[in-house]
Every structure is written in C-alpha cells, then in structure tokens.
C-alpha cells in the first residue's frame, strides 16, 4: 500500500497522486509539487490515504512543500501574466495568418514554460509562431491542440438544462457516450436535442445509463408477443421504462384494442443479455453457471419458481399453489 494525496491543478482537471511525506495537509490546502512539466501549484482534493500500488503511477512524486503566502502571491501574479500572454499570442496568430482559435494560456508555477491551448480543423504548421513567441517571452513555449470537448471544459457555459456545464464544474474526465444510450433512454434522436454546447453527445447521458439498462432488462421489446393475465396474446406497442408499464395491442371481439399492464403481470420472453460481440454463446455460459432467470426459452411470470432438471428441461410452478417435488418429476421421467 502507498500513502498518497490527491492534487488537482486546474478547476476540474484530472487528479494526480503525490507522496505527502510528513506534511499534514487537508482538502482545500494548496501545495507545491514537481511534475513532468516542472514545479506546479496545486490544490488538495483528496486527503492523505492508502491505495494499492497498481493504482499509482511510479515513480511517485513527492509534495515539495505546503504553499506559503509568497507562493500564493506568485500564483496570482502568474494568472495576470497569463492574460497578457493570451493577448500577445492572439496578436501573433493574426500576424502569421494561421487558421487556429486560441483557447487559453497557462504559465507553470516556476515560469519555466508557457502553454497555449488552441483548436483547429486540421494540422497547423506553427513553427514560426513558436519562434516568435519564444523571442517575446524568453522561455519555453508549448502549443497544444485540443478538441471541442476540452475547449468547452476550459471555457465553460450554460447547458440546455439551465445549469453550468458538468464538464466545467465537476467532471474530471470525459466518459464515453454513444447514441445507443439515447435510444435506451427513449430520448429524441434529434441531434440538436441530445448534443451539448460542444456539439458532441451530452455527457449526462452516462449518468442514468446503468439504471435504464437494469429497468430495460425487465421489459419486453417493441413488437414482442406477450400474454396478459387473462391469457390473451398481444403485441407490444410501447413501454414506459420508469413506470414499468407496457401498452399492448390485443384482439377483443375481432377488434384491436390498446391495453396497458404492469410488466410484472405479463408473461413474455425475457430479453437476452448480450456479451461481447452480442453472441448467444455468452448467455449460454451464464445459464450454465446457474443464472436461469434470464433464459430466453422460459416464459415465466414474476415470482414463479423455476427448477432445473439438469438435462435441458425446466419445471415452472407457482410457489403459492401445490408444487411437485423434483424427485417425483424425475421418477416420472424414468417410468416414461
């Protein structure tokens, strides 16, 4: 186990682990640490704790010291210098006629390097720009091209929900988001309605995805055949994921009607949980391990008892009524 402390350098940047040594630091304190970029000024966001060695990137850097009043003043001075550097770099970009959008400027704590973040549609030849900036700032210059999601994370803004963007307030890393999540959550597939300020799919689609996956697992698919408590078969027209209600089309007196039932009252083939590649073999392996409740071949009411005969056959019985013992069932098989 390694004793570490979590430090963050930007408002909602990635959390890095450092060895706190004998310093007594708490959440909210500022510390001076050494990174690959040089000496940095960071804020403690995770109090000292012990973590497994495989969770730490070696070699583990140490906290140089707890930030003093002079360090805080120096950091504030750097913030002012960054504003001036941003204006100068923007002017130089116009002079060189480069098709790039400058997003932010950042000084390392020891002023050993100035970083400029920008976006562009393609590759940019900024070698002359770097030479020009180095002659102005008399230090190392690094131009870093970022994507639209990182641009929005730095600049911030207001989402369609009316709140400050998640990536600018608390998301330290971007989670993978896909259009499949919008489909499972029954959202409109209109690109303008499910896209964030950055133009990509909204990160908040990931927040409730696990809940929707669990709820959808208990529901039939659109167009599936189900059986009502009255024994009438019908076709699923729509499902309400949150209410766990199903609307089905049934025939009553040669006329089609739409009726709504709780999913627990319907009998249908449970959805097959796909493994990697969506193959059925994955599920068969799970069934052999004892997870019989998700077998697609079983038509089971909620709460019914399923007994496995270990020969590919299953006995489905209502536990509230008389149930056959498995010995009797197996003996009847021998007699047959």
URTA-V435387 format. One record per residue. N is the residue number from 1. RES is the residue in one letter. OMEGA is omega as a letter, one per 30 degrees, with the letter a starting at -180 (none if undefined). D_LAST is the distance of its C-alpha to the last C-alpha in Angstrom with 1 decimal. Layout:
BEGIN
n,res,omega,d_last
N,RES,OMEGA,D_LAST
N,RES,OMEGA,D_LAST
END
This chain:
BEGIN
n,res,omega,d_last
1,X,l,63.0
2,X,l,66.0
3,X,a,68.2
4,X,l,68.9
5,X,a,70.3
6,X,a,69.4
7,X,l,72.2
8,X,a,72.4
9,X,l,75.4
10,X,a,75.0
11,X,a,74.1
12,X,l,70.4
13,X,l,70.2
14,X,l,67.8
15,X,a,67.9
16,X,a,69.1
17,X,l,68.9
18,X,l,72.0
19,X,a,73.0
20,X,a,74.9
21,X,a,76.7
22,X,a,78.5
23,X,l,79.2
24,X,a,78.0
25,X,l,76.9
26,X,a,74.9
27,X,a,73.4
28,X,l,76.1
29,X,l,78.5
30,X,a,80.0
31,X,l,80.0
32,X,a,81.6
33,X,l,79.2
34,X,l,79.4
35,X,l,77.0
36,X,l,76.8
37,X,a,79.1
38,X,l,81.6
39,X,a,82.5
40,X,l,80.8
41,X,a,81.1
42,X,l,77.7
43,X,l,76.3
44,X,l,73.9
45,X,l,70.7
46,X,a,68.5
47,X,a,70.0
48,X,a,69.9
49,X,l,66.4
50,X,l,64.4
51,X,l,62.0
52,X,a,59.9
53,X,a,61.8
54,X,l,59.5
55,X,a,60.5
56,X,l,64.1
57,X,a,65.9
58,X,f,68.1
59,X,a,71.0
60,X,l,71.1
61,X,a,74.5
62,X,l,76.5
63,X,a,78.1
64,X,l,81.8
65,X,l,83.1
66,X,a,82.6
67,X,l,84.5
68,X,l,88.1
69,X,l,90.3
70,X,l,91.9
71,X,l,88.4
72,X,l,87.6
73,X,l,91.0
74,X,l,90.4
75,X,l,87.0
76,X,l,88.6
77,X,l,91.2
78,X,l,88.6
79,X,l,87.0
80,X,l,90.4
81,X,l,90.9
82,X,l,87.5
83,X,l,88.7
84,X,l,91.8
85,X,l,89.8
86,X,a,87.5
87,X,a,90.6
88,X,a,92.2
89,X,l,89.0
90,X,l,88.5
91,X,a,92.1
92,X,l,91.7
93,X,l,88.6
94,X,a,90.6
95,X,a,93.5
96,X,l,91.2
97,X,a,89.5
98,X,a,85.9
99,X,a,83.0
100,X,a,81.4
101,X,l,80.9
102,X,a,81.9
103,X,a,79.6
104,X,l,80.9
105,X,a,83.2
106,X,l,82.6
107,X,l,84.9
108,X,a,83.6
109,X,a,85.1
110,X,l,87.5
111,X,a,88.5
112,X,a,87.5
113,X,l,85.6
114,X,a,85.4
115,X,l,82.1
116,X,l,81.9
117,X,a,78.7
118,X,l,78.5
119,X,l,76.3
120,X,a,76.7
121,X,a,74.8
122,X,l,75.1
123,X,a,76.8
124,X,l,80.3
125,X,a,83.1
126,X,a,84.8
127,X,l,86.6
128,X,l,90.0
129,X,l,89.0
130,X,l,88.0
131,X,l,91.4
132,X,a,93.2
133,X,l,91.3
134,X,l,91.9
135,X,l,95.6
136,X,a,95.6
137,X,l,93.5
138,X,l,94.5
139,X,l,91.0
140,X,a,87.7
141,X,l,86.0
142,X,l,82.3
143,X,a,81.0
144,X,l,77.3
145,X,a,75.4
146,X,l,72.7
147,X,a,70.1
148,X,l,70.2
149,X,l,67.8
150,X,l,70.1
151,X,l,73.1
152,X,l,71.7
153,X,a,70.8
154,X,a,74.4
155,X,a,76.1
156,X,a,73.9
157,X,l,73.8
158,X,l,72.1
159,X,a,68.5
160,X,l,67.4
161,X,a,66.2
162,X,a,69.8
163,X,l,69.4
164,X,a,70.8
165,X,a,68.6
166,X,a,65.9
167,X,a,66.8
168,X,a,70.4
169,X,a,69.6
170,X,a,66.7
171,X,l,64.5
172,X,l,65.5
173,X,l,63.3
174,X,l,61.7
175,X,l,57.9
176,X,a,56.2
177,X,a,55.6
178,X,l,53.8
179,X,l,53.5
180,X,l,49.7
181,X,l,50.7
182,X,l,52.6
183,X,a,49.7
184,X,l,47.3
185,X,l,49.9
186,X,l,50.4
187,X,l,54.1
188,X,a,56.3
189,X,l,56.3
190,X,a,60.0
191,X,a,61.6
192,X,a,64.6
193,X,a,62.5
194,X,l,60.3
195,X,l,63.0
196,X,a,65.4
197,X,a,69.1
198,X,a,68.6
199,X,l,66.8
200,X,l,63.6
201,X,a,60.4
202,X,a,61.0
203,X,a,60.1
204,X,l,58.9
205,X,a,55.7
206,X,a,54.5
207,X,a,55.1
208,X,a,52.2
209,X,a,49.8
210,X,l,47.4
211,X,l,47.1
212,X,l,46.4
213,X,l,43.8
214,X,a,42.0
215,X,a,42.3
216,X,a,41.4
217,X,a,38.1
218,X,a,36.9
219,X,l,38.0
220,X,l,36.6
221,X,l,38.7
222,X,a,41.0
223,X,l,39.2
224,X,l,35.7
225,X,l,33.3
226,X,l,32.7
227,X,a,31.2
228,X,l,33.5
229,X,l,32.8
230,X,l,33.0
231,X,a,30.2
232,X,l,32.8
233,X,l,32.6
234,X,a,35.8
235,X,a,37.6
236,X,l,39.4
237,X,l,43.1
238,X,l,44.5
239,X,l,43.8
240,X,a,46.1
241,X,a,45.5
242,X,l,47.6
243,X,a,46.6
244,X,l,42.9
245,X,a,42.9
246,X,l,41.4
247,X,a,42.8
248,X,l,40.4
249,X,a,41.1
250,X,l,39.1
251,X,l,39.5
252,X,a,40.7
253,X,l,41.8
254,X,l,42.0
255,X,a,44.2
256,X,l,43.6
257,X,l,44.3
258,X,l,44.5
259,X,a,42.9
260,X,a,43.0
261,X,l,40.3
262,X,a,40.0
263,X,a,37.6
264,X,a,35.6
265,X,a,34.7
266,X,l,33.3
267,X,a,29.9
268,X,l,30.2
269,X,l,29.3
270,X,l,31.4
271,X,l,33.9
272,X,l,33.2
273,X,a,35.8
274,X,l,37.3
275,X,l,38.6
276,X,a,41.5
277,X,l,41.7
278,X,a,39.1
279,X,l,36.2
280,X,a,32.5
281,X,a,32.1
282,X,a,34.0
283,X,a,31.5
284,X,l,28.5
285,X,l,30.3
286,X,a,31.0
287,X,a,27.3
288,X,l,26.4
289,X,l,29.1
290,X,l,27.4
291,X,a,29.1
292,X,a,26.0
293,X,a,28.1
294,X,l,29.6
295,X,a,26.5
296,X,a,27.4
297,X,a,23.9
298,X,l,23.5
299,X,a,25.0
300,X,l,26.0
301,X,l,28.5
302,X,l,31.2
303,X,a,30.2
304,X,a,26.4
305,X,l,24.2
306,X,l,22.2
307,X,a,19.7
308,X,l,18.9
309,X,l,15.6
310,X,l,17.6
311,X,a,15.4
312,X,a,17.1
313,X,a,15.2
314,X,l,17.1
315,X,a,16.7
316,X,a,19.9
317,X,l,21.1
318,X,a,24.6
319,X,a,25.9
320,X,a,28.3
321,X,l,25.5
322,X,l,22.6
323,X,l,20.3
324,X,l,16.9
325,X,a,17.1
326,X,l,15.5
327,X,a,14.3
328,X,a,12.3
329,X,a,10.8
330,X,l,10.0
331,X,l,8.7
332,X,l,6.2
333,X,l,5.2
334,X,a,5.4
335,X,l,3.8
336,X,none,0.0
END
